[in-house]
Amino acid sequence: MAERPPIQSRLAWQEEVGAPQELRSPLDPKQVDVVQPLQIDAGWLPVYQFERRRVDSIVSFVSSPEKEESQKISFLQNICDLCYNSKRHGPPQGLDLFCQRYGLAENIKVLLEEEPRNKLRTAVRWNAMLAIAELSAVERALEGKEASLLQACFSSVFLLPPEEKMQDMGRYLFLKTMEAMDNMLQALVLGSSASRVSELLQNIFQMLLTFTTSERECVQERAVGRIEKMSSALFRHPTLASCARYLRTSERTDIVLVFIEAMRDTSIFDKKRATDLLDMVMEFPDFWLADLPKIMRCIHKNLDSINTAPARQSVASLLLLMADRRPGKVLTTLLRIAPPRDRTALDMWDMMISTPRPLKKILKNLRKRLLVIDSMFPEGVISGSESPDMARKIQSLLPQVVGLLDHSNTDVKRRVLTFFCSVMGHLKREEARPTVEQLEEKLLPLFDDESSQLRELSICLFRERVQSVMVHDKKRIKSYVHRALLPLFFRLSDQSNNVAKLEQNRSRAQELLSQSLPYLRDAQASLREAAVRFIGLAARPLRDRREEEKLAEICSALRPLETDSKSFIRSLAAQTIVILSSPREQPRSRWALQALCCWRR
C-alpha cells in the first residue's frame, strides 16, 4: 500500500486552485514552528522510528503554553498523519498509550471550545473533525471521551452564524467542516467496540435531537442534516448497517418525528430533503416504524401545517404504509387520539383508505374492534361517517354495528344510532336496503328505552328506514309499521318534547292490546294514562264478541292502577274497568277502530 500523502501536500494542491489564505498558512516555511526534542524515551513507541518528526511536534505542542493558529492546525494534521501512517507498519502498538499520555482527545476538545462562535475564519474545526476520525481507529484512544468530544464538535459548528452571513471563505470552510463531521460520526461508530457501539449511537442521536429543538433555525437545520446523513449511512454503508440494531426504539422514533416536523410549512428545512428522509424511513419500516402510536400523534399534531403537495403526499404514503402493515394499531391509535368531529383525523382517515388494500385491512380490524367493544362506540367512526365518500367506504361495517344495539351500555347504543343516522343519510336506497332489513327488530324495543335520547334517535332512524324501503315492499313494511305504531302513539305523551314532536302527523295505531299492556307499568305517569285510555278504547269491541277471558285479562292488568300514586290515573283505571266489565247496550261505533287500523296511503 502506498503511503498516504501528508496533509501538507493536500493543502498545497488547494493553494494552487485558490483555497483560502488560512489553509495555506501552515505551509509557509517561515511559519513552521521549531519542534522541541522529545523529552521522553520513545523506544516503547514502535511508530516513533518512522514518525519521529510528527511525534516530536505533537509533544511540543501539548507542552507549549502558547499556541498560534498555525500550530493548532499543524498539531491536528500531525495527529491525522501519525494515526494513518502507523497502520502501514502493522498494528499501531503503543499509540493508544501515547494518545492517552499526552491527552490528544482532551487537547482537541480544548481547541474546539476556544474557537469563536460568531465567525469561522480558520481550518481548526475542519482539521479537528479529521483528527477525531483518525483517532477513532486507534483502539482505546478515545475511550470514555467520545461524549465530551461530540458535544464540543456540535456546539462549535452548529452554533455558528447562518451561512448567508458568512463570507466566501467562511462558507467554504463551513461546508468542508460539515462534510468532515459526517465522516467523523461514521468513523466513530465503525471504530467503536461491539460492547460500546450501542451507547455511542445513542449519544450521537440524543445530542443531535437536542439541537433540533433550538430556537435558531440554522442550528435546527444543521442538526437535522447530520441526522439525515447518519441515518442514511446506517443502512447504506455495508459495515454500518450491522450497527443500526443498537439504536433504541425511542431514538429511532424521535428521529422519524423530526423528519415529519421538518415538513411543516414554517420549517426552514428543505421540503425535498424532508421528503427524501421519509422515503428512507419507508424503505426500512421494520426499523423506523417501531412506535406507531407516537408517530401517529405527531402526524395528527402537524398535518394541518403540512400543505405543500409533495410533503403532504409523503405523509399520506407513510400513513398508508403503517395502515397496511399494522392496521389494528393504527386504527386503535387514531380512534383514541382524535376528538369527535376532528378535521385532521378525517383527513388522516381519507389518506389511509384512499387505496383498496389498506381500506380492506382497516375495515377488517374495525369489525373486530366492534365485536369486542365493551364501553363505547368510537367517536372517530361517527365523525368519519359524516363524509359522503367515507360513509360509502365504511358501509360494510353496518352489519357488525347493528349487533351493538343489543349492548347494555346506553352511550354505546346512542353512538350506534347516531352512526346509522349519519351513514344512511349518504347511502342510496339500494345500498341501505340490506342494513335496513337488519334494523327491523332492533329499533322497536328502543322506542321504550329509559333514555329519552335513545327514544328520539330510534324514532328518527325508524322514520328514515320507512322512507328508504317503502317503495319496494309495501306489504311487508306495512306489517312492520303496524307493530311500531302503538309505541309511537304512546310516545305522543312522552315528557321528552323532542320524542313527542317526532310522532306528530303519524298514522294512528291499530288494535294491538298485547303490546300496550307493558305501558301500564311505565315510570312516566303520562304514559300510564295514555295506555289506560288506549286500552279502554281498543278493548271495547271485545265486549261485542263476548271475549270474556281476554277482557278479564285486561281488567286484571288495569287493577293495580286503582292504587296508583296519581289520583287521575286511579280514577281513569277504575272507570275503564267498569266500562269493560259491563255489557254493551248500544250498537258499536266503528269509526275509532277504523281510524286506528287505517294505514295512510
Secondary structure as GFF3:
##gff-version 3
##sequence-region A 1 601
A	DSSP	alpha_helix	7	16	.	.	.	ID=ss1
A	DSSP	alpha_helix	21	24	.	.	.	ID=ss2
A	DSSP	three_ten_helix	25	27	.	.	.	ID=ss3
A	DSSP	three_ten_helix	29	31	.	.	.	ID=ss4
A	DSSP	three_ten_helix	42	44	.	.	.	ID=ss5
A	DSSP	three_ten_helix	46	49	.	.	.	ID=ss6
A	DSSP	alpha_helix	52	63	.	.	.	ID=ss7
A	DSSP	alpha_helix	69	86	.	.	.	ID=ss8
A	DSSP	three_ten_helix	87	89	.	.	.	ID=ss9
A	DSSP	alpha_helix	95	101	.	.	.	ID=ss10
A	DSSP	alpha_helix	104	114	.	.	.	ID=ss11
A	DSSP	alpha_helix	124	135	.	.	.	ID=ss12
A	DSSP	alpha_helix	146	158	.	.	.	ID=ss13
A	DSSP	three_ten_helix	163	165	.	.	.	ID=ss14
A	DSSP	alpha_helix	168	191	.	.	.	ID=ss15
A	DSSP	alpha_helix	197	211	.	.	.	ID=ss16
A	DSSP	alpha_helix	217	236	.	.	.	ID=ss17
A	DSSP	three_ten_helix	240	246	.	.	.	ID=ss18
A	DSSP	alpha_helix	249	261	.	.	.	ID=ss19
A	DSSP	alpha_helix	271	283	.	.	.	ID=ss20
A	DSSP	alpha_helix	285	288	.	.	.	ID=ss21
A	DSSP	alpha_helix	292	302	.	.	.	ID=ss22
A	DSSP	three_ten_helix	303	305	.	.	.	ID=ss23
A	DSSP	alpha_helix	309	325	.	.	.	ID=ss24
A	DSSP	alpha_helix	327	337	.	.	.	ID=ss25
A	DSSP	alpha_helix	343	352	.	.	.	ID=ss26
A	DSSP	alpha_helix	356	372	.	.	.	ID=ss27
A	DSSP	alpha_helix	379	385	.	.	.	ID=ss28
A	DSSP	alpha_helix	388	393	.	.	.	ID=ss29
A	DSSP	three_ten_helix	395	397	.	.	.	ID=ss30
A	DSSP	alpha_helix	398	402	.	.	.	ID=ss31
A	DSSP	three_ten_helix	403	406	.	.	.	ID=ss32
A	DSSP	alpha_helix	410	424	.	.	.	ID=ss33
A	DSSP	alpha_helix	429	443	.	.	.	ID=ss34
A	DSSP	three_ten_helix	444	448	.	.	.	ID=ss35
A	DSSP	alpha_helix	452	469	.	.	.	ID=ss36
A	DSSP	alpha_helix	474	490	.	.	.	ID=ss37
A	DSSP	three_ten_helix	491	493	.	.	.	ID=ss38
A	DSSP	alpha_helix	497	502	.	.	.	ID=ss39
A	DSSP	alpha_helix	513	516	.	.	.	ID=ss40
A	DSSP	three_ten_helix	517	521	.	.	.	ID=ss41
A	DSSP	alpha_helix	525	539	.	.	.	ID=ss42
A	DSSP	alpha_helix	541	544	.	.	.	ID=ss43
A	DSSP	alpha_helix	548	558	.	.	.	ID=ss44
A	DSSP	three_ten_helix	559	563	.	.	.	ID=ss45
A	DSSP	alpha_helix	567	581	.	.	.	ID=ss46
A	DSSP	alpha_helix	591	597	.	.	.	ID=ss47
###
